[in-house]
Amino acid sequence: MSGVAIVRRWRPLVADAGGRHPRHVALALVVVGLLLGPRAPASVIAVGALAVAFGALAVPIVRRPAAALAFAIILIGGAWAGQARTASLERTALGADFGRAVAGEATVLAPPRPDAYGGAKALVRWRGEPVLLRVPSWWLAGERAALPTVGDMVRVRGKLRVPDLAAAAVRAHATLRVSELAPTGRRRGGPLGVVDGVRRRAERVLGGQLPVGEAALLRGMVLGDDAAMPSDLHDAFTAASLSHLTAASGQNVALLAALALGLCTLAGLGIRARWAIVLALIIMYVPLAGGGPSIQRAGVMGAATIVAALAGRPASRWYALLAAAAVTLALDPRTAADPGWQLSFAAVVGIAALAAPARDRLRARGLPGAAAEAVAVTVAATLATAPLIAIHFGRSSLVGLPANVLAAPAVAPIMWLGMTAAALAQVAPALGAPLVLVTGPLLGYMVGLARLAAAAPGAQVAVPLAGLTILCALAAALIAAPRRTPGDDEPAAEPLTWKRAALGGSAPERGGPPGAGLMLPDGAEPRRRRWRAGSPNRRALLAAAVAVAVLAAVAPALVPPRALAPPPEGDLRVTALDVGQGDATLLQAGDHAVLVDAGPPGTAIVTELRRAGVRRLDALVVTHPQADHDGGAPAVLSALPTDVLLDGRGGDRSPTSTAIDGPAGRRSTHVVAAQAGQVLRAGALRLRVLWPPADPAAPGTDPNDRAIVALADAFGATALLTADAESNVLGPLDLPPVDVLKVSHHGSADDGLPALLDRLRPRVALIEVGARNTYGHPTPATLQALRAAVPVVRRTDQDGTLRVDLRGGGASVAAEG
């Protein structure tokens, strides 16, 4: 079909839809303006406004120039509002104190969560502005104190810094690294203080009488707070594509509304009273569930639907969706860049467009109504969000769809029991406790399902984005294609076309949309349609295309990689393993292997080692107690026989570091505390420990400054492994020139790096860093210094796992993508 034919086919449909729903068009233009305002120059917005005005007249959506001009003004007004709101939100008075030590009181706005370094981070209000509080692991280990909760007012001392990427992700104006943190014993007041009290009582009843994992899961499902969920369980839910269940979202609002409507109906309340109560509960629930972007969107959409019902008009899901987008963007236009915002709206659009036809097809094939509804909603949301997940996270799950379908029967009962228990706890906690106990078996089922799905082949695979997008589009087309009806095999007598009429002219001759124009010329002969949209031939072709797309996109990702052979005799192989935002460096000489750090928890470190041909380790070196270095160590010790654990944790134990002791003891791994002067040998490979000294660390010492620094050599080749120790530690050490440098601290800013590179003169520099990490690593200054002094600079976030073979003064570098 030519472009002109496509325009002629769709133009009357667009005109009819726009003419019948001008408010939808206006609201859509507000959304577009809010999206463009902070991001596009004024010239682009002006051209867009003119295009909207001329397009509205040409389609035609409106007949009067004044109405078209109004559409243009709405677009410009939305853009201006977006610019003004963004400027207001980003205005800060904290810049003068960046780089300085500060002290004062802060109010906790969000639950503290663990960070990649074994510490914690929390959004607080500091001097009236949002600031990301970073609590280091050494403070947590030294104080043994409970972290504050939402609403607590705390005394803080530390250094105020420019917001890092994690702070920017939560719209904080600065990052405050804590050196002292103490409770004041006071909490915020006002309406939010009342909500805090309700939340605390709910948390107490939801967290009692259940195992730690199940209790954290229940709080996550009901209140959207999964901060206390064990890291391995959190990773399992993520790998199984079930993590959305632990975030407050539209599902929570829908189930809350269903529960409240059912109870109000039993109480004999009228329809308006029921909807009014549901609206009040939604308004209360949004801040109770943390007030995050996803629950804000769900609350706005739910409120829009209820207001339409109270006004006596049929609720429009598309209008509610546009209203939710407009309100959330008006509150903060920057949220459009959040993956959560994009995924939320993509899921809603997918459900609105595909859930009904998918449900009808499933019911036509004999699936019961409730099961058909659950499967249809899951399929629709999965198809709409899968490409976005691949874009933002680089992975797709082949078990997500069946896992969500199997989880669906347990979700509503858990939510309803948990919400009822939380409500009863406001009167007396003892009233809600029995309901929490009833959720235990259901939560156990969910935990077991997540772990089973996460361990299945294909739980997380790197599917090519283009193939995945084509697959989802074809599957959506297959679902949305009209169903075959009796008589489809017979050709239609006449096409579904209308005679030509003037723009906005006469009614259609054969039931076409009013106001249709530019149809077939008078006297044109009707054509018989030999291939209808819902015909068996077309549907069979679509099904075949989906099957081919599945094979093309998924099959390569499921082929297990071949293990590499050990390095050639006489070579020292240094491999920077791609484990995301963390360190894991493998040293191999012949059949001997030493792993220096194991990356963060939940990564495929064991798979990476087996792919490198490693079946046992001569030694595992844990350089210091931070999760991005020691988080994967328990998995390595459990999976691979390991002779020696060179332990750089000292007396500082983060929660992830403590998990190392169990598998090390079970495997009878010999544990040696690291100190400068030690030499570890594995065949021709020698590892000399240059740092830390034997003296115990002073209280409050940054673990980075006590990280193991080691020099590896074999067959005349050398590699310096620096962990997170920077030039303040490395500068005083006696360091010879080296062939390979593992760059310190993932490429963070280090003023002493140029002088250090002059001494080391490395031929290859490896930066072990995670893609799109929230810390801004590697920094531009570090990259500039490296590129000026080192011939070859490679990084795992761009190149994947990097393998360097050193032999006879030469070095070959290979990337595994």
N, C-alpha and C positions, 0 to 999 in steps of 0.2 A: 504494500500500500504506500503511495507517494505521500510526501509531506503535505501537499495541498489537500489530498483526500483525507488525511488524518485531521487537519484543521477543520475541514468541512464537516467531518463526522462529530467532532467533540465540541465545536464552537456553540451549536445550539444547546447542548447539554449544560455547558458552563454558564451560558447566558440564562438559562432557565433556573439553574441552582442559585446563581448570584442574585437574580431578580427576586426570587422567592425568599431569600435569606440575606437581605442587605446588612443586618446586624452581624451576621457571621463574617461577612467580608470586612466590615469596619473593624471588628475585633481582631481578625487575622492581620490587618494592616497595623494595628497597634502593636501586636506581637512582633511583626517584622521590623517596625520602627525601633522597638526596644532592643531587638537583637542587633540591628545595624548601628544604632546611635553611638555606642562606645567603641565600635570597631571600624567603621567606614568613614572616609573623609566626606565633608559636606557636599562636594561635587557629585559623588556617587549617590548620595541620598537625594539630591536635587534631580538628577537624571532619573532615578527610580521613581520619584514622585510624578514626574512628567509621564513616564511610561505607564504608571498606574492610571493616571487621568485619561490618556488617550486609549489605553486598553479597555477601560470601563465603558467608553463610548463605542469603541469599534466592535466589541464582542457580540452584542451589547449587554452589559449588566445594568446600566442606567441609560436613560434617554436624554437627560438634561445635562448640559455642561456644568451647571452649578453643582449637581450631585457628584460628577466626576472630580470637580475641583475639591469638593469636601473630602473625597477619598484621599487625594494628594495631600491635603492639609493634615488629615489624620496620620498619615505615614510620617510626615515631617514632625508633627507634634510628638509622636511616639519616640522618634529618634532624639529629639531635643530632651524629652523627659529622661531617656536612657542615659544621655550624656551627663545631664545635671545630677541624676541620682548616683551615677558611678563616681563622679567627682566628689560628691558629698560623702560617700562611704569611704573613699580612699584618703580623705583629708586627715592629716595627723599632726599632732604637736610633739610627738615623741622623737623626731629626728635629731633634735639637739643633744639627746642623751645616748645616741648610738655609740657603742664602744666604751661606755662608762659603767661603773658599778653603781647600782641603784638599790634602794630599799623602800618598803612601804607595804600596803595591804592590797590584796587582790581577791576578787570573788570568782569562784570556780563556776564556769558556765556549761561545761560538758564533762562527762566522766573521764577520768584519766585512763589512758590506754598505753600499753607497752610500745616502745619504739624498737627500732632495729638494733640498738646497741645495748639492750638489756635494761635500759632506764624506762622512763615514762614521760608522756607528754599530755598536756591538758590545756584547753582553751579557757582563759580567764579574762576578767575585765580589770584592767590596770589603768589607773588615772582616767577612767571613763572611756577607754578604748580597748578593743579586743587584742590580746597578746597571747602568743603560744608559749606556755610554760614548759621548759624542758628540765626534767628531774634526772640527773645522771645515775647510772647504776651504782656507783660507789656510795651515793647518799642512801639509796634504798637498802644496800647491804649493811651500811654502817648504822643507820638509825633504827632499822627494824620497826619502823613506824608505819601505820596505815596511811595510805594516801587520802587526801581530802575527797569529799563527794560533792555532787552538784549543789550549789547554794552556800557552801562553806566559805567563810572569810578567813584568809590566811595571811600571816606575815611572811614576806619574801625578801631575800637579799640575793643579788646576783648581778650578772652583766647583761645589759640590754644590747641587742644586736639587730642588724637589718634582718627583716623577715626572710627565713630560708624558704625553700619550696614547700615544705610541710606547713609552714605558717601561711604561706600564700594560698594553699589549698583550702584552708579554713577561714580565709579572708582576715587573717590577723595582721596588725600593723607593725608588729615587731616580734622578735624571739627573745625570751628571757631565760638564760641558763642559770639554774639555781645553785647557790652555794649554801644557803640556809633556807629552811622552810619550817614554819611552826604554825599550829592552829591558834586562832584567837578565841575560840569558844563561841563565836557569834556567827549568825547566819543572816542572809539577806531577808528583808521583809517585803511587805506589799503583796499583791496578787501572786507574784512568782514565788514568794516565800510560802504562801498557802499551798501552791502546787508542789513545792519541794516537800512539804510535810506529807501530802497525799502520796507522793512518789516513795518516800522513805518507808511509810507503813506498808505500801504494796511490795516494795523490795524485800522487807523482812519476812512477810508471809510467803512470797514466791521463792525465796532462797532457802527456806527451812525444810528439813525432813527429806531432802533429796540428795543424791550424790552430787559432787561438785559440778561435773559436766552437765548433768540434767538440770540442775538448778540454774546454771548460767544460761542454758538453752531456753528455759522457760522465761527467764527475765528478758532475754533477747527477743523472744517471740511476742511477748505481751507488751513490754516497755521499750523495745528497740535498743537495749543496752547489753551488748555481748562482750563488754570489756573484760569480764571475769572468766570468759570461756577459755579453757586450756588451749594452748597454741596448737597442739596436735589435732584437737577436735575442730578448732576453727579452720585449720588447713584442710581437714577432711570435708567440711561443709563447702569450702570454696572449690575444691577439686571436683566435688559432686554437683556443682552448680545449684546448691541449696542455701547459699549464704544469704540470699534475699529474704529468707524466712526469719532471720535474726535481726533484720532491720525494719523499724516501723515504716509502714508504707500503706498503699491503697488497700492492700489485703486486710490490714488491721482495721481500717476505717469501715470497710464493707462488712466484716464480721461483727464489729461493734454495732453497726446500724442494724444488721439482721437480728442480733441478740436483743437489742433494745426494742425493736419493733415487735418481736415476738412476745416479750414480757408486757409491753404496753397493750397489745391486743388481748392478752390473757386478763389484764386488769380492766378491760372494757373501755379504754380511752378512745375518743374520736380520732379521726384521721389527722386532723390538724394538730391536735395535742401530741399525737405520736411523733409526727415529723418535727414539731417544735422541740420535743425532748431529745430526739436524735441529734438535731442541730446543736443543742446546748452541750450534749455529751461530746460531740466532735470538737467543739470549741475548747472544751476542757481537756480532751485527750491529746490534742496536738502538743501543748507544752509539757504534758505529763510524759509523753513518749520522747521527750528530748528536744522537740521543736526543730529537728533537722530539716534539710531541704525536701527529702522524700515525703516525710509526714506532713509538711506544709502543703506540698502539692496535693497530696491525697485529701487533706482537710479542705482545701479550697474547692476541689472538684466535688467532694461530697456535699459541701455547703451549697455550691451552685445548683446541684441537682435537687436538693431539698427545697431551696428557695423557689425553684421552678414548680415543684410539686405544691408548695403552699400557695403559690400564685394561681393555681388552677390550670397551668399550662402543661402540655406534655414535655417531659424532661428531654433535652437534646444532649446526647453524649458528646457530639462534636462541639456544641456550644460550651458545655462544661469543660471540655479539654482546652479550648481556646481561652476560656476565663481563667482556668488554673495557670496556663502559661503566662497570660497577661499579668495576673496578680503576683505570681512568684518573680517574674522579671521586673515588675515595678518595684517590688521590695528590694531586689538586688539583681541588676542586669548581668552581673558577672557569673551568676549561677549557670548560665547557658553553656559555659565551658566545662562544667563538671560532668564527668562520665555518668554519675547517678542521675542527674537531670535528664541527660540525653536518653539513658536506658529506660527511665521511668516513662517518658512520653512515647518512646518507641514501642514499649510494651503495650501501653494503652491504645495506641493507634493500631497495632497489630491485632489486639483483642477485638477492637471495634470493627475492623474490616474483615477479619478471618474467622473469628470464633463461631459466629452463627452458621455460616456455610459448612465449617468443619463439623460442628455439632450435628447438623442435619444429615450430613453424609454418614456419620458414625451411627446415628439412630436408624437411618435407612438400612444399615447393615446389621441391625439387631442388637447394638450395644445399648444397655439401659440408659435412661435419661440422665441420671446423676453422673454416671461414669462418662457418658459422652460429653457432658458439660465440662467436667474436670479435664479430660484429655484434650478437648478442643481449645480451652483457654490456655493450657500449657503449651500446646503446639503453636498456637498463634503468637504467644509472647516469645517463645523460643526463636521462631523464624524472624521476628522483628528485631530481636536484640542480638542474635548471634554475630552478625557482621560488626556491630559496635563493640562487642566484647573482644573480638579478634583485633580490632583497631587499637583499643586502649590497653589490653592486657597481653596481646600476642599469643593467646592460647584459646582453644575451643575444647568443649567437653562433649564426647560422644555418648556419655552416660547421663547427661543432664536431663534429657527429656524423659527417659524411663524412671529416673530417680524422682523427678518431680511428680510424675503420675502416681508412683507408689507412695509418695509422701502425702498426697492430697487428702486421703481419707482421715489421716490423723491430725491435720492442721486445724480444721475448724473445731473439733472437740477440745484440743489443747488450748486454743485461743479462748473459747467460751468459758471453759473451766477456770483458766487463769484469770480472765477478766472478772469473772464473778467472784473468785477468791480475793482479788485485789480490792473489789468494791466492798466485800464483807469485812475485810481487814480494817477499813476505815471506822467500823463500829467496834469490832473486837477481832484480833488476829486469830483467836481460837476458832472462829466461825469459818474462816477461809482455809484452815489447815487441812481438813478432810478432803476438800476439793483438790488441793495441791497433791496430796497422796494419790488421788485417782489418776492424775496426769502421769504418774511415774512410769507405768508400763508403756504408755504412748510415747513418752519422751525417750525411753529406752529403745523403742522401735526406731524412732527417728535417728538416734545416735548410731545404732547398729546399721541402719540403711546408709547413712552418710559414710561410715567407715568402709562398708562393703563396696559401695559405688566408687569411692575414692581409690580403692585398691584394684578396681577392675581395669583391664587393658583399655586404653583410649580415654581414661578419665580426663587427662589433660594432654592434648596433642596440638602441634603447630600446623594447623590447616591453612593453606594459602588463602589470603583474603579474597582474591578474585574468584577462586573456585567456590569458596564458601558463600559469597554474595550471590553468585549465579545459582547455586544450589537452593538457597533460600528463596530467591525470586521465582524459580521454576516451581518449587513446592507451593508457594503462595498462589501462583497462577493456576496450578492444578486444583487447589482447594476452592478458589474463587470462581473457577469456570462453571457456567450454568449446568445444572444437573440434567441428565437425559430424561425426557418425559415421553409418554406415549405419543407416537406419530413423528418422533424425531427422524426416523429413517426415511420418511417421505419428504420430498422437497417441497418447500413452501411455494404457494401459488404466486405470491408477490413479495417483494422486499419490504422491509420496515423503513420506507422513505416517504418523504412528503414533497409536494410540489413547491416550486420556488415561490417565496413571498418576500415582500419588502422587510427590511430589518424591523423587528418588533411587530410584524404584520399579523396576517390572519391566523385563525386557529388551524391546526393541522388537519389534513383530510382523513388520516387513518389513525387517529388517536395519538398523534405525536405531541410533544410538549408545546404549550402555548408560547407564542412569540418566536417560534423557530423561523430562521431565515436562511437564504442561500442554499436551498435544497436542489433536487434534480430539476433541470429545465422542463418547461411544459412540453408534453408530447414525448418525453423520454420513455422508452419501453422498460417495463419492470423486468428485473432479472431474477432467475431462480437461484436460491442459495443452496449450493451443493455441499457446503462444508460449514455446518453451524458451529457456534462457539462451544456448545456442550455436546457435540457429536462424539460417538465412540472413537472415530479416527483421531480427532484432535486430542481427546483426553488420553488415548493410548500413546500418542506421540509425546505429550507432556510427561506422562509417567515414564516413558523410556528416557526422555531427556533428564528427568530427575535421577533415575538410576545411573545413567552415565556420569552425571555431575557428582553423585555420591562416590562412585568409584574413583573418579579423577581427583577429587578433593581429599578423600579420606584414606584411600589405600596407601599412598606414599607415607602418610604419617604413622601408619600402623606397622610398617615393615621394620622389624627390629634392626638396629644398626649393628654392623659387624665390629667385633672387638679389634682394636689395633694391635699389631705385633709390638713386642718390647722394642725399645730403641736399638739401633744397630750397635754391635760391639764397638766400644770406644767412643760412644756418644753420651753426653749428658743431655737428657731431655727435661725441659722445664715447661710445664703445662699450666696455664691460667684457666681454671675451670669456670665456665659460665654458670654461676649460681645466683645471679641477680646481684642485689646490693649487699655484697659481702666478699670475703676472701676465701679462696681455696686453691692452693698452689701445689701441684704434684711434681715431685722430683723423681726421676727414674734413671738408673744406670744399670744396664743389663736386666736381670730379673729382680732387682731390688727396687723398692718404692718407699718413699716417705711423703706423707701428706702434711702440709703446713696449713692449718686451719681448715674448717669444714663448712664455711658459709652459714647462712641463716637457717632456722628450722623450716621444715616443710618443702625443701628444694630437692631436686633429683640428684643429690650428691653421690649416692651409691650407684645410680645408673651411670653417671658420668665416669666414675672410677672403673666400673666394669667395661664401659665402652673404651676406656684407655687400656684395657687388658690387665687391670689389676685384680688379683684374686686374694691377696693378703698384703699387709703393710708391715714393713720393718719398724716403722714408727709413725705415730700421729702426734703432731705438734699443735698444742692449743696455746696461741700466743698471749691471749688475755681474755678476761671474763666479760665479753660483750657478745650479744646474740648473733651479730652478723659475722662473727668468727667462730664461735663455739656452738652455735645452735644446731648444726648438723652433726656434731661429734657423736651424740648418742646413737644416731642411726648408723654411722660408720662403724662404731665399736660393736654394735649388735650384728651387723651384716658381714663384716670382714675380720678374720683373725688378725690381731694387731699385737706385736711383741712389746712395744714400749709406748707409753703415753708421756711425752715431754710436756709437763704441766706448767703453764705460765699464769695460772689463775691466782696464785698466791693465797692470801686469806680472804680475798674479795670474792663473794659468791653471788652472782646474779641468779634468778630463778632458772634460766636455761643452763647455766654452768652446773648447778647442783644435779641436773639430770644426767650428767656424764658419769657420776660415781657408780650408779647401778650397773650399767652394761660393762664398765671397766672391771668391776669386781667379778661379775659373772663370767667374763671371758679370761680372767686371771691375767689381765694386761698389767705389766710392770709399770708403775707410776713413779716418775722421777720429777721432783720439783726443779724447775729451770733456774739457772744462774749463770752469769758470765764466766767463761773459761771452760765450760763443758764441751766435749767433743763426742758426737754421735756418729758411728760408722755403720754403713750398710753396703757391704761389698766395696766397690771402688768409690762409692759416694761417701763424702765426709761433710758433716754439718757442724760448724763451730758456732757456739752461742756467744754473742758479743754483748748482749744486754738482756735482762736487767742485772744489777749487782745482787749479791747475796743478802745485803741488809734489807730488813722488812720495810715495806712502804709506810710512809707517814700517813696518819688518818686523813682522809679527804683527797688523797692523790688521785689524779685522773688516771684510769687504767691504761689509756693510750701511752702515757709516759712510762709505764712499766711493761709494755708489750715486748715480747721476745724479738730481738733482732738477731738474725742468723746469716752466716755466710756459707753457702753450699759450693763444693768444688768436686770435680771428678774429671780425670783425663785432661787436666790442664785448663778446664773451663770453669768459670765462676758465676754465681748468681747471688745477689744480695736481696734478702727477704726482710722487709721492714715493718710488716703488719701495719699498725696505725701510728708508729713512732715517727715524728717529724724531725725537722732539722735541729730543734732544741735538744733532742736526744741524740741524733745521729752526728751532729757537728763535732762534739768532743771525742767521738770514737775513732780508733785507728782503723780507717777503712782504705783498702787498696782499690785500684781500678778493677772494674768488673765487666763481664760480658752482658749480663742481664740484670736489670733493676726492676724489682716489683715496687711500683710507685706507692709511696706512703698514703694511707688513709683515703684510698679511692680517688686520689687526685684533688684533695682539698687544698685550700689556699695555704701556702707556706712561703714566707718571705725569704727564708734561707735556702730555698731549693736551688737557685742558680749557682751559688757558691758550692753547694754539695755536688752538683753535676760536674763542676770543673774538676773536682777531686776524683770522682768515680769514673768519668768518661765511659759510660755504658754504650754498647752498640745497639741494644734493644731495651726499650722501656715498656712494661706491661701495666696497664691500668685495669684493675679488677673492680668493676662498677656496674650497677644495675641500670637498665634502660628506664628513662623517665623517673629517676629517683627523686625524692623530695628534698634532697640536700643541696642540689646544684652541683654535684660532682660529675666530672672533673671541672674545676673552675677555669675560666679563660686564662687567668694569669699563669696557672700551672701548665696548661697546654702550651702556652706561648714559650715558657721557659724550657719545656721538654723538647719542643720542635726546633728550638734554636741550638740545642746542645746534643741531641740524640738522633742518629740517622733513622732509626725505625721506632715509631711510637704507635702502639696498638692498644685497643680497649675492648673489653668483653661486651659492653652494651651495644657496640656496633658490629663487632666481628664474631661474636660468640666465643666458644672455647678456642684458646690460642696455644699452639704447640711450637716450641722453639727447640730445635736440635742443634747442639753445639759440638763441634768437632774440629780439631786441628786449626784453631784460629778462625774458623768460619761459623756462620750462624744461618740457619734456614728457618723461616717463620711460616707456619701454615695455620689458616683459620678454618674452623669447622662450621662457620655460619651461624 
